């Protein structure tokens, strides 16, 4: 007799824990990186940043966290897909995977641009126009495009979690709220962007501590 419910084998529990741990690592690292960058760039002009070594150090450390957060996020995506298995919906799995990879690609591109801008500050002649271009490019990649992809990722995971009863309903509904906030306000209200790693962190903790639904309500 076929079933759509997960088989609770030792391998299932290992991959479930792996997803949870990867998501927790991603959430903590990206949250720390975003907080440091936002605090360091509270004053966006390059003159004040060039004169403040502590702010440059904060940005440097935040950029060192981004690759490791990306590795954890890739692992999180892979293990979540493995967990869904035969009950994975093709539509939502395509959107889930595509939005997750696009988010990561644009996050990395924005981090590289930011790193180049910080390196520019060590030069004797900083071009204000080049600095403004790099700043706007990095902000556009992360605040506009990457965060929109994060919103789509959150929507697809929340919907798949509801359909598969893999997440509590309140957490999926919270995911819809996070996605809406990212879609509408992340470009103008930069601190709204931290909602995404916080939500992934919440999902990961729930996966770690909650037994999968065997079919009951």
C-alpha positions as CSV (number, residue, x, y, z in Angstrom):
1,X,0.0,0.0,0.0
2,X,1.5,3.4,-1.0
3,X,1.6,6.3,1.3
4,X,2.4,10.0,1.0
5,X,3.8,10.2,4.6
6,X,7.5,10.2,5.3
7,X,9.1,6.9,6.4
8,X,10.6,7.5,9.8
9,X,13.9,5.6,9.3
10,X,17.2,6.5,10.9
11,X,18.3,8.1,7.6
12,X,15.2,10.2,7.6
13,X,16.0,11.6,11.1
14,X,19.6,12.2,10.1
15,X,18.7,14.3,7.1
16,X,16.0,16.1,9.1
17,X,18.6,17.1,11.7
18,X,21.0,18.1,8.9
19,X,18.3,20.4,7.4
20,X,17.7,22.0,10.8
21,X,21.3,22.5,11.6
22,X,22.1,23.9,8.2
23,X,19.2,26.3,8.4
24,X,20.2,27.4,11.9
25,X,23.8,28.1,10.7
26,X,22.5,30.1,7.7
27,X,20.1,32.1,9.8
28,X,22.6,33.0,12.5
29,X,25.4,33.9,10.0
30,X,23.2,35.9,7.6
31,X,21.5,37.7,10.4
32,X,24.9,38.7,11.9
33,X,26.2,39.7,8.5
34,X,23.2,41.9,7.7
35,X,23.2,43.5,11.1
36,X,26.9,44.4,10.9
37,X,26.5,45.9,7.4
38,X,23.4,47.9,8.3
39,X,25.1,49.3,11.4
40,X,28.3,50.1,9.5
41,X,26.5,51.8,6.6
42,X,24.2,53.9,8.7
43,X,26.0,56.9,7.1
44,X,26.3,55.9,3.4
45,X,28.8,58.6,2.3
46,X,32.3,57.2,1.7
47,X,34.1,60.1,3.5
48,X,32.8,59.1,6.9
49,X,33.4,55.4,6.2
50,X,36.9,56.0,5.0
51,X,37.8,57.8,8.2
52,X,36.3,55.1,10.5
53,X,38.4,51.9,10.6
54,X,36.0,50.2,13.0
55,X,33.1,50.4,10.5
56,X,35.3,49.1,7.7
57,X,36.3,46.2,10.0
58,X,32.6,45.4,10.6
59,X,31.9,45.3,6.9
60,X,35.0,43.1,6.4
61,X,33.8,40.6,9.0
62,X,30.3,40.6,7.6
63,X,31.6,39.7,4.2
64,X,33.6,36.8,5.6
65,X,30.4,35.3,7.0
66,X,28.4,35.4,3.7
67,X,30.1,32.5,1.9
68,X,29.6,30.2,4.9
69,X,26.0,31.3,5.1
70,X,25.6,30.5,1.4
71,X,27.1,27.0,1.9
72,X,24.6,26.3,4.8
73,X,21.7,27.6,2.7
74,X,22.6,25.3,-0.2
75,X,22.7,22.4,2.2
76,X,19.3,23.5,3.7
77,X,17.8,23.6,0.2
78,X,19.1,20.2,-0.7
79,X,18.0,18.5,2.5
80,X,14.5,20.1,2.4
81,X,14.0,18.7,-1.1
82,X,15.2,15.3,0.1
83,X,12.7,15.5,3.0
84,X,9.8,16.2,0.7
85,X,10.7,13.3,-1.6
86,X,7.7,11.8,-3.3
87,X,5.2,14.3,-1.9
88,X,7.1,17.2,-3.5
89,X,4.9,19.3,-5.7
90,X,6.7,20.0,-9.1
91,X,5.4,23.5,-9.4
92,X,6.4,24.6,-5.9
93,X,9.7,22.6,-5.9
94,X,10.7,24.4,-9.2
95,X,9.9,27.8,-7.7
96,X,11.5,26.9,-4.4
97,X,14.8,25.7,-6.0
98,X,14.9,28.5,-8.6
99,X,14.2,31.4,-6.1
100,X,16.7,29.9,-3.6
101,X,19.5,29.7,-6.1
102,X,18.8,33.2,-7.5
103,X,18.7,34.6,-4.0
104,X,22.1,33.1,-3.3
105,X,23.6,34.2,-6.6
106,X,22.5,37.8,-6.1
107,X,23.6,37.8,-2.5
108,X,27.1,36.7,-3.5
109,X,27.2,39.3,-6.3
110,X,26.2,42.0,-3.9
111,X,28.8,40.9,-1.4
112,X,31.5,40.9,-4.1
113,X,30.6,44.5,-5.1
114,X,30.6,45.6,-1.4
115,X,34.0,44.0,-1.0
116,X,35.3,46.0,-4.0
117,X,34.0,49.2,-2.5
118,X,35.7,48.6,0.8
119,X,39.0,47.9,-1.0
120,X,38.5,51.1,-2.9
121,X,38.7,53.1,0.4
122,X,42.3,52.1,0.8
123,X,43.3,53.9,-2.4
124,X,44.6,57.5,-2.4
125,X,41.9,58.9,-4.8
126,X,38.4,57.6,-4.3
127,X,36.1,58.6,-7.1
128,X,32.7,59.7,-5.7
129,X,30.8,58.7,-8.8
130,X,32.3,55.2,-8.9
131,X,31.6,54.8,-5.2
132,X,28.0,55.9,-5.7
133,X,27.6,53.4,-8.6
134,X,29.0,50.5,-6.6
135,X,26.8,51.4,-3.6
136,X,23.7,51.6,-5.7
137,X,24.6,48.4,-7.6
138,X,25.1,46.5,-4.4
139,X,21.9,47.8,-2.8
140,X,19.9,47.0,-5.9
141,X,21.2,43.4,-6.1
142,X,20.6,42.7,-2.4
143,X,17.7,45.0,-1.3
144,X,15.6,44.8,-4.4
145,X,16.3,41.6,-6.3
146,X,17.8,39.2,-3.8
147,X,15.1,40.0,-1.2
148,X,12.3,39.5,-3.8
149,X,13.7,36.1,-4.5
150,X,13.9,35.5,-0.7
151,X,10.2,36.4,-0.6
152,X,9.3,33.9,-3.3
153,X,11.4,31.3,-1.6
154,X,9.5,31.9,1.7
155,X,6.1,31.7,-0.1
156,X,7.0,28.4,-1.8
157,X,8.4,26.8,1.4
158,X,5.4,28.0,3.4
159,X,2.9,26.6,0.9
160,X,4.7,23.3,0.6
161,X,4.9,23.1,4.4
162,X,1.1,23.6,4.6
163,X,0.4,21.0,1.9
164,X,2.7,18.4,3.4
165,X,1.8,19.3,7.0
166,X,5.6,19.6,7.5
167,X,5.3,22.9,9.3
168,X,2.9,24.3,11.9
169,X,0.2,26.4,10.3
170,X,1.1,29.5,12.3
171,X,4.7,29.3,11.0
172,X,3.5,29.0,7.4
173,X,1.2,31.9,7.8
174,X,4.1,33.9,9.4
175,X,6.1,33.0,6.3
176,X,3.4,34.6,4.1
177,X,3.7,37.8,6.3
178,X,7.4,37.8,5.9
179,X,7.2,37.3,2.2
180,X,4.7,40.2,1.9
181,X,7.0,42.5,3.9
182,X,10.0,41.6,1.8
183,X,8.1,42.1,-1.5
184,X,6.7,45.5,-0.5
185,X,9.1,47.1,1.9
186,X,12.6,45.6,1.8
187,X,14.0,48.1,-0.7
188,X,13.0,51.1,1.4
189,X,13.2,49.7,4.9
190,X,16.5,47.9,5.0
191,X,16.0,46.3,8.5
192,X,13.0,44.4,7.2
193,X,15.5,42.2,5.4
194,X,16.5,40.5,8.6
195,X,13.1,38.9,8.7
196,X,14.2,36.4,6.1
197,X,17.1,34.8,8.1
198,X,14.9,35.0,11.3
199,X,12.2,33.1,9.5
200,X,14.6,30.4,8.2
201,X,16.0,30.2,11.8
202,X,12.5,29.6,13.2
203,X,11.7,27.0,10.5
204,X,15.0,25.2,11.3
205,X,14.3,25.1,15.0
206,X,10.8,23.7,14.5
207,X,12.2,21.0,12.2
208,X,14.8,20.1,14.8
209,X,12.4,19.8,17.8
210,X,9.1,18.8,16.1
211,X,8.2,15.2,15.1
212,X,6.8,14.9,11.5
213,X,3.1,14.7,11.1
214,X,2.1,11.0,10.4
215,X,-1.2,12.0,8.9
216,X,-3.3,13.4,11.7
217,X,-4.4,16.9,12.3
